[in-house]
Amino acid sequence: MIFSVWIPLLVPFLAVPAARRLAEALPPRPAGWLLATAATGLAVCSTAALGLIALAGALRLPFVASLGHLTAPLDALPAWLALPAAATAAGLVALSAAAVVRTVRRHLAELRLARAQLGSATAELAVLRDPDPDAYALPGRPGRIVVTTGMLRALQPAEREALFAHERAHLVGRHHLFLVAAELAGHCHPSLRSLRAPLAFALERSADEYAAAAVGDRGLAARAIGRAALASRAAASRPRMALAATAGPVPRRVAALLDRHPAARSARSRGARLIGAVLVSCLCVSAASAIEAAADLHGGIEIAQGETGR
């Protein structure tokens, strides 16, 4: 455990740049899954490592050791390092847990408030009487596509259908869960925070492609997204869990829609395969190291407990 427990804490610094590079080389949908999976997996492994460090140090305290029926010193970590490392790890886990709970509560409160403002209607499309152009996908049961009268006036009928298809893609794909997972992962390890922006871009690109397929015209989808972005303003009342077609680097998204097969060409590159191998290796090493550290700690506890019978 002395060495393996630190690996899950260091691996994200290598895996995150690899994940971002690979996401740029993949089509939008697999890129979204890749980034969300990498963020969640690395967060779980790093949090588990902190928990093991905290437990190893706590078991050196007489009261905790008595609860575990330990009579011999636990040598999972050196004596000079065990207690300071455990105190630091416990503090980090507590801060992460508090941030996770606070974030979840904030998102749920914003979601309840937004749905309350829409009333009891259950139709997929909800139109708000607001002159400011805005549109977004509001998750829930059922999911709602929220659009203001200002946005309806800013777009042509065919462009509205493309915009609605984009927001529908967010609801069908449950993209808000991807973003929430990445945000919570960022609370567990600081390097994982940088995955949220590329993940949001991949999700918007995935919805763009869905809209283009739904209306059968990539140019129309690009025009609808561009005009909606030019017309809209940042909405303070929009929940953070809500995804909008006007979010992110819109010029890059429009350019991608007007280019017929950019993702397919880049996904075949040798660089993408190499980076993918690096990322998978990072995830496997992180998980294996966390498991090995847990096994070592368990073995050390058993050895310490076995001294009681002598």
Sequence and secondary structure as in RCSB ss.txt:
>XXXX:A:sequence
MIFSVWIPLLVPFLAVPAARRLAEALPPRPAGWLLATAATGLAVCSTAALGLIALAGALRLPFVASLGHLTAPLD
ALPAWLALPAAATAAGLVALSAAAVVRTVRRHLAELRLARAQLGSATAELAVLRDPDPDAYALPGRPGRIVVTTG
MLRALQPAEREALFAHERAHLVGRHHLFLVAAELAGHCHPSLRSLRAPLAFALERSADEYAAAAVGDRGLAARAI
GRAALASRAAASRPRMALAATAGPVPRRVAALLDRHPAARSARSRGARLIGAVLVSCLCVSAASAIEAAADLHGG
IEIAQGETGR
>XXXX:A:secstr
 TTGGGHHHHHHHHHHHHHHHHHHHS HHHHHHHHHHHHHHHHHHHHHHHHHHHHHHHTTSHHHHHHTT  S   
SS HHHHHHHHHHHHHHHHHHHHHHHHHHHHHHHHHHHHHHHH S   SEEEE  SS  EEEE SSS EEEEEHH
HHHHS HHHHHHHHHHHHHHHHHTHHHHHHHHHHHHHH GGGGGGHHHHHHHHHHHHHHHHHHHHT HHHHHHHH
HHHHHH    TTS TT B TT S HHHHHHHHHSSSHHHHHHTSHHHHHHHHHHHHHHHHHHHHHHHHHHHHHHH
HHHHHHGGG 
